[in-house]
Amino acid sequence: MVGFLLAGVLVSKVGRKWSVIMTAVPGLLGSALICMSINTYKIIVGRFLEGITNGMMNVAVFIYASEIADVKIRGRITMLCFLMVQSGGIFTIALGTKLTWYYMSLVCFCVLSVHCLLAGPTLNESPSFLAIKKRDEEALKVLRSLRGPDADIQEELRYLQKQNSGDTNKQGYRDLLQKEHLQKIGIMSVIFFIHNFCGTQVMRVNATRIIRSFGTQLDEKVMAILIIGTLLVGNTSMTTILDWYGRRRCIMTSLSTVTVAYTCLGTYVYLKNNYPSLIEGGHNTLPEAVDHLTNTSYYLSLIGENNYTYLENADDVNDTSNYLSLIPEHDTSLQKHVYNMTNMNAMTNASDVVIESFDGSSIKNWLPVMIFTIAGFGHSIGIGPLVFVLSPEMFPTTLRSQGTSICTMIGSLQTFAVLQLYSVIDEHLTHAGLFWMFAIVSGSGVFFVYKFLKETSGSRVG
């Protein structure tokens, strides 16, 4: 939160280029402090400083990208920034599996050092910022290097000057109190609310936990690849179509996909929990069957030789050939249960029989995972990343940094709230109710975006 507010001032005062460089300084200090930490307090201070850098960069980088890009590819350029953020996160997580925390901080320190000392100084200043500061010659030089020799840079500079002619003195947070700017902040706040409460952040942070709740036995590495791969494919796909398909249509398509997916997922979970026979099918579950057993051989006859294996003391069973399956091959309702057979007369020597199914890839186990993956793809093709693309495009150049910082701060507070409330909501609404809530928010978001969000694709933002 501190980083967002500081960025709003810094970006408007020192310019876009130097703010992109300077926002890394707190993180540089924080990483160095963590590397040399000998107690918890230094680690906390270091993380606080890194958090400031994260907040400031979220504002500075997206503003810079939106102002240097040509109007025809502005969406693509800002989405590339988002993809780099995603890739950096994946790289950090992967590296963190091999390195200790202090070596990870050293890596962050080195990356930020390269950014501040080598990469950052090579950037051009934003032509929009130069125009409002009346540094016309510098603005023309930058525009020529960005647009090429055949572009009409004089016309673009005149547009930038005209767009901001009456606003050069309006560069403070209090200037956002005008009605038109408050309306934009209100619209973006609602869109950030939809972004957070349609499951975008919950899905990203708690994906493994949610998939586990479906009863699947997928390996955690497989889950991570599935989730990350889905998000990257969706983000990359949107990068290629955003400028011609439009921001509004991307978000509405995204929210429509999420609505359908979470409606289906909530219905599946509800039926599984309340009407398991509709989902499971076949025989009763093993605990119910055991209640009616009179002898061990009949019990064992319920267990298919082809689908199950006996572990531990199974060698004490005399002849498993007598226990042929009476259960159809497609029936997997007697899966993944552990039973203590100590009290059964004919099995006194075979305690702790463990029954495990090898049919883990059955359609009933994969179906909720597939639906959840479709929901994740829906998030990634619109409502997930586009809130960060839209915020800088909503405000004029003179108030862009302040407006973007306020909107991003509101969105971050909402993210904190929904992640903290996730367990509470899940407990009170159940899994099915949680997914239906996401679907309701997403469906409502489609109508809100259609009614209130202005299309910014193909239009100059000044």
N, C-alpha and C positions, 0 to 999 in steps of 0.2 A: 504494500500500500504506500509506504514511504517512497519507494522507487518510482511509482507511477506519478505521484505529485511532483517529485523533483524533476522528472523527465519533462513534464509539461512546461516548466519554467526554462530548463536547460536548452531544450530543442528550439524554443522561440528566441532565446537570447544569443546563444553562441553559434547557432546554425546547425543544419542537419549533419554535415560531415563530422564536425568536431564533437557533436553530442554522441554520435555513434562510437567515436573513439573514447570519449571521457566516461561514458556509461560503464565501460569495462573496468575502470579503475577500482571501484569498491570491491568487485569480484576478485580482482588481482590481489588486493590486500587481504581479502577473506581467505582465498586459497593459500596464500603464504602463511597466514596465521594458523590455519588448520594443519598445514604440513609440520609446523613447529610446535603444535599444541602439546602441552604436558598435563592439561586438566580439561574437564568438561566445559568450563566457562569460556575458554578460548575457542573451543569448537563451536559453541553457541554463537559467540560474537562473529566468528568467521562465516558461519551459515547465514547470519543476519545480513552481513555485507554482501554475500553472494546473492541473497534474495533481492537486495536493492538493485544489483546489476541486472538480474533477471527481469524485474519490473521495468526498469528504465529502458532496457534493450527492446522489450516488447513494444514499447511506444516508438522509440527512435528509429528502429530498423524498418518497421512497416510504413512509417511516414516517409522516410527517405526513399524506399522502393516505389511508393505510389507517386512521388513527385519527379523522379528522374525518368520514369518509363514513359514511352510514347503511349498515347491514349488507346491505340489499337492492341497493345500487348500489356497494358497495365495489370490486368488480372493475372496474366501468366507470370509476370515478374514477381508480384507479391505472393503468389502461390508457391513459386520456387523458394522464396524465403521461408515459407511455412514448411515446405518439404525438407529444407536444410535443418530447420529446428527439429523436425521429427527424426531425421537421420542422425543428428547430434545426440539426441536422447537414446536412440538405439545403440550407437557407438559407445556411449557412456555406460549403459547397462551391460553390454557385452564385455567391455573392458573391466567393469566392476566384478565380474565373475572370476577374474584371474588376479586382480590386484587388490591389495589392502587399501583401506580408506585413505591413508596418508599418501600413498603413491598415486591414488586417483586425484587427490588434491594437487599433487605436483604436476600431473598431466594437465589439469585445468589451468594451473598457473602458467605453464608453458604455452598453451593455446592462447590464453588472453594476452600474454606478452607479445606473441607474434602478431596478434590482432592490433594491439596498441602501437607497436613500434614499426611494423613492416606493412601490413595490409591496409590498416586504416588511413595512413597518410597518403596513399595512392588514390583515394576516392576523390571524385569531383564533388563540389558543393552543389546543392540542389538549385536549379535555375529559378524555381518558384521563390525560394528564400532570397536569392540575389535580386530578384525583381522587386520584392517588397522593400528591400533595403536600398533600392535605386542604384544598384551596382550593375548598370546595363551592359557595359563592356565585358565584364566577367560572365554575365548571364549569357551573352551571345557566344562567347568562346566555349562555354560548357555545352550550350545547345548544339553548336556545330559538331563537337566531339561526340555527342550522344545521338544526334539525328542523322549525321552524314552530310556530304557536300551538296546534295540535291534538295534538301529540306528547306522550306521557307521559314527560317528561324526568326526573321523580323516580324512576321505575322504572329508567330507564337509568343514572342516577347510582348508585342502590343496587347495580345489577349490577356497575358498574365498581369500586365500593368493595369488594364481596364478592370479586370476581375477583382483586383484588390485596391483600386484607386481610393475608395472611401474608408478603408479599414486599416490603414497603416498605423494608426494610433490605438487600435483595439487589439491588444496583445496580452491581456490579463484574464485571470479566472472570472473576475466579476463581469467581464463583457459577455460571458456565456449566459448571463441572466436574461438576455433578450428573448422574447417569445419564440422566435424562429429557432434559436439555438437550443432552448429548453425542450422544444418539440423533438428535435433531432436526438437529444440526449435521452428523452423519454422513449422514443422508438427503439434506439439501440439498447436501452436497458431492458425492454421487453424481449428483444431478440436474444440478448444474452441470457435472459431468464429461460427462454425456450431452449436455447443451446444447452443450458445446464440441467434443466428439469425434464428434458426429453431423454435423458440417459447418456448424453455424450461423455461426460466426465466419469460417471459411475461405471460405464462400460469399459473405459480405458483403464481405470484404477482397479476395479474389482472383477475384471473379466474372468480370471482363473477361478476365483471364488464362486462366481455365478455358474460357470460351466460345471464345476464340481457338484453344485447343487442339483444338476440334472441327472446325477448318478453315473455319468460317464467315467471311464477309467483312463482317459487320455493322459499321456505323460505331460508333465508341465512344460517341457521344452517344445513338444508338439503344439500345445496350447499357445505358447508365446509366438511361435512361427505363424500359426493360423491367424492370431489377432493382429500382429504387426504386419503380416503380408496383406491382410484384408485392408487395413488402413492405408498402407502405402499404395496399393493398387487403386483404391478409390481416390486418394489425393492426386495421384499421377493422372488418372483419367480426367479429373475435373480441371487440372491444369491445362489440358489440351483443348477443352471445350468452353472454358469459362467466358472468354471474351466474346464469342459469337452466340453462345446460348443464353448468356445473361445471368446476373447475380440472383434476381428474383426467381427465375425459373429453376436455377440450380437448387436454391433453398427449398422451393415448393416441391420439387421432385424428391429431394432428400427427405423432407419431412413426411411426404406421402409414403415413401418406402418404409420409413421407420414406423409410421402409424400401423401399416398393414402387418409388418413383422412382429411388433410387440403385441398387437391384438392377437395374432395367431399363437405367439409364445405364451401369453397369459392364459389363453384358452387351453392350450396343451397342459400347462402346469396345473390349472384348476381341475381339469378332468383326471389327470394322473393322481392328484391328491384326494379327490372326492369320489371319483368313479374309476378306480384302477382297472376294473375288468374291461372297460372300453379301450384302455391303452395296452394293458398287459395281455388280455385274452387268455385262452387255454385253461389249464388247471388252476386250482387254488394255489396260493403260495405255500412253500414248504412248511412254515410253522403251523398253518391250518391243517395240512395233510397229516403231519405228525400226530396231531391230537386224535386222529381216528385210527391210528395204527395199532395192530394187535401183535405183530411180530416184526422182527428186523428184516426178514427177507422181503416182505411186502413193502416195507419202507424203502429198501434199496432198489426195488423194482421201479420206483418212481424216478430214479436218477438215471439219466441216459449215459451209457458208457461212452458214447461218442462225444458228448458235450462236457463231461465233468471228469475231474481227476481227484483221487484221494491222497492226501498228504499225511505226513507224520506216521501214525500207527496203522496205515492201511495194509501193511504186510500181514497183520494179524487176521485179516479177513480171509477165510479159507479158499473160497472159489468165487471170484467176481463174475464168472461166466454165467452163474445162476441169476445174476441181477440185471438181466437185459432190460432195456428201456421200454416202458409202457407209454412214454410221452412222445408225441409227434416231434419231428426234428425242428419244426418252426416254433415250438413252444419254449420260450426262454424265461418263463415267469419264475422258475425255481433257481434263480441265479444269485451268486455272491452272498451267501449266508454262511455263518459260522455257528455250528451247533455242538453242544456237549452231549455225547451219547453215553456217558458213564453209567447212568441208571438203567439202561436198556439191557435186559437179561442176556440176550444173545450177543451183545457187543461189549461185554465188561472189559475186554482187553483192548478195545479200540476206542479209547477216549479221545476227545478233541478231534473229531473227524472234520476236516476242512474241505468245504466244497467250493470249487472255483469254476467259473464258466469261461470257456475259451471263445464264446460267441459274443465278444464285446463289441463287434462292429455291426450288430443288428440294427435294423432301421429305426427301432424305437429309441435306441441310445443316441443315434446320430441325428435324428430329426430335430430336437431342440437346439443342438449345436449348430446345425445348418441354418435354422431360423435366426439364431442369435448372430451368426456370421453375416447374414443378409442385413440385419439391423445395423451392425457395425459398418458395413459397406455403405448403407444409407447415410449414416452420420458423416462418413468421410467424403461424400460427394457434394456436400453443401453446408449444412448447419454447423458441422464441426469446425472447419477452418475459416469459413467466410465471414464470421463475426470480426475477425482480425483484419480482413481485407476491407470490409465495409467501413469500419470506424474512421480511418483517415480520409475516406472519400466523402464523408458526410459534412465536413466542415471546411470553411474557407481557409486559405493559407495562413492568415494571421492568427487564427484561433484553432488551427488543426492540432497542434501539439496539446493544448489545454483540453480541447474536446475529446481527443482520442484518449488522453490519460484518464479523464473522468469516466468515460465509458468502459475502458479496460479495467479500471479499479472496481467499478460496480460489478462487472462480470466476474472478477476474481473473488470478490466477497461472496457472490452467489455460488461460485464453485466450492469455496470453503464450506458454505452452509450445506449444500447438497451432499458433499462427501461426509460431513459430520453427522448428517441426519439419515444417511443411507441405512444403517443398521436399525434405527428406530422405525423408519418408514417400512422397512422390510418385515420387521416384527409385527407391526400393527396391521399392515395391509396384506401380509403374506406375499410370497413370491409372485403369485398371479396378480394380486392387486397392484404390486409395484410395477409390473410390466404394463398393466392396463393404464396406470397413471401416466407412464411414459407415452403411451399411445394417445391418451386424451390431450396431453400437452402438445404433442406433435401435430395432431389433427387440428387443434385450435390454432397452432402456429401457421399452418397453411393459409387459413383465412386472414390472419393478422398480416402476414407478409403480402398477400394479394391486395389487401385494402390500404395498408399504410406505408409500405416500403417503396421508396422511389428507386427506379432502375438507374444505376450509375455506369453501366457498361457503355462504352462508346462516347461518353460525355467527358469533357474536360473538367477537372476539379479545381483548377487554379493553382 
